[in-house]
Amino acid sequence: MFEQKRWAPEAAVPTTAGLLWLWYGAHSGVIGFLLAVVPGCLLLSSGVSTLLYPGDARIPQFTALGALLGVLLALPMPFFATVWVGLCLGVLSAAAFIAAGATSVRQEPHADEVPEPQPSLGLSAQVAVDDAILATLSLRAPLPRGNELDRIRGEVHEAREFFRQCGWFAAPAAYHLEPPALENVNIESMQVGGLGFEHVSWESGYEPAALEPGAQRWLSRSANRTAHAWVLRDKKAQGPWLLCIHGYEMGNPRLDLAAFQARKMHHRHGLNLAVAVLPLHGPRKIGFRSGEGFLAGNFLDTIHAEAQAMWDLRRLLSWMRSQGGDPIGVYGQSLGGYNTALLSSLDDGLSCAIAGIPAVNLSRLTWRHGAPLQIRYAERRGLVHDEVSEILTVVSPLAMPSKVARERRYIFAAICDQLVPADQPRDLWRHWERPRIEWYQGAHVTFRAHGRIRRLIHEGLQSAGLLART
C-alpha cells in the first residue's frame, strides 16, 4: 500500500517524544540526562526527518531503535525524576515505536502477486521490530572503501571471467561438486534449557577451486573448517528426519533449537532433528559476531559460504541416511530459507522443502539495505550490481530447478517484511511453479505468532510422511 505523504502525521509522535526525553533529561541530573540523550536524539532527529525527508526507509528504522531504547530506559527514570515522568516517557516511546512501524507499512512499495497489507496497530508493532533490527544491523555493517573496494571489484571481475570459462553460468549445478559421504563424526552429549541433544561435528573438507578468487583467504579461516550440527534422535528406532537450517547471525544451540521448536518436534511428534550450523556461524565464527563475513560485501566470501553450506549439508544428509533416516525433509528460516531452496536443487532425495521467510536474491538485498552513500561510492569505484548478481548465479536458488516434487514445496512469508522484502519469497514462489504459499499480516521475525504458519508447517511435514496423520 505504497503511499507517500509530504507531512506524515505520525511523525509528530517521535518528535514529541524526543523533545520530552531531552527536556526531562536536562532537568533530571547528570545520570538522568545520560539516560535521555540517546533515545531523545534518535526520536527527535528521526521524527523531524520523517517530515523533511519522506520516503527514506532508514528513518523509521532509527525511530524504532530510539523508541525501543526509550521504553527500556524509561524504567529507571523515576529514580531521577518522578514516576509520572517515567510513565509518560515510556508510553510516548511505545507510541513512537508503533508510529515507526506505521510509517514503514505506509511507504513500502507493493509487490505484484502479494496480498495487500491491512494496517493495524499489531501490524505496525511487528514491522517496528524489523525496523529496530535493521537499525542495529546498519550500525554494525562494515563499510569497505578505497583499496578494499578495489580488491572486491577485482575479485568480482576475475570471478566473472573464470566462471564463464568453466561454463558455470550456463550450468550452475556443475559448480557444486558431489561431496564424499560423511562417515566419521564426533558426538558430544549436551543440554540446554533442560533439553538434551547431541553436538555432532566433523571435518568439512570443503575447498574452493584452486583458481577461484579469494580461495586462499577462505581456507585460512580455521574455525570454519569444522562443521557442526545439533541433533535430537531416537537411537533405538529408525524414523523420519527433519534437517533444519537456521537464519543469519544464529548458530547457537539455545536459539536454533528454540527457533525450530525442537522439543515439541522431537518429543511430541517423534521427529529426528538435525539443526545444521551454517559456515561462519556459531562455533564456526571468525569474529565477535556470529555470521560475520557471510554477508559483508565480500561477494566471493558469500559465494564460498554458500558453496560450503551446500557441501556440508549434503554430507550431513548422507550421515542422516546412514542412521536410517527415511523420509527426510528440509526446513529453513530466512537465510536458512535461501539454503533450503538451494539444497532442494542439488539433492534429489528430499521428501519436502519448507522455505520460511526466504531471501533468494542476495545482490538485490545488498543494494536495498546498503547505505545509499556507500552504494554510490562503490558504484563509482566500479562495483556494479549486475556484475555482482551474475557471479552469485552459481549459488542462486533461482538459477536451478528444485528436485522436490512441486506438491511438497512450501513457502511462508510476511507481507510487510522489512528484512526480506516480499518480492523475494514471491520470486521463489514463481520459480518453484507457484506451490502452496502462506502470506501472513506481519513482519520477518513474528511468524511464530501466526497460527496459519504453524498449520502450514505441520501440514507440510504431515503430507511428506514425517508426521503421523491425526
Order of alpha helices (4+ residues) and beta strands (2+ residues): alpha-alpha-alpha-alpha-alpha-alpha-beta-beta-alpha-beta-beta-alpha-beta-alpha-beta-alpha-beta-alpha-alpha-alpha-beta-alpha-beta-alpha
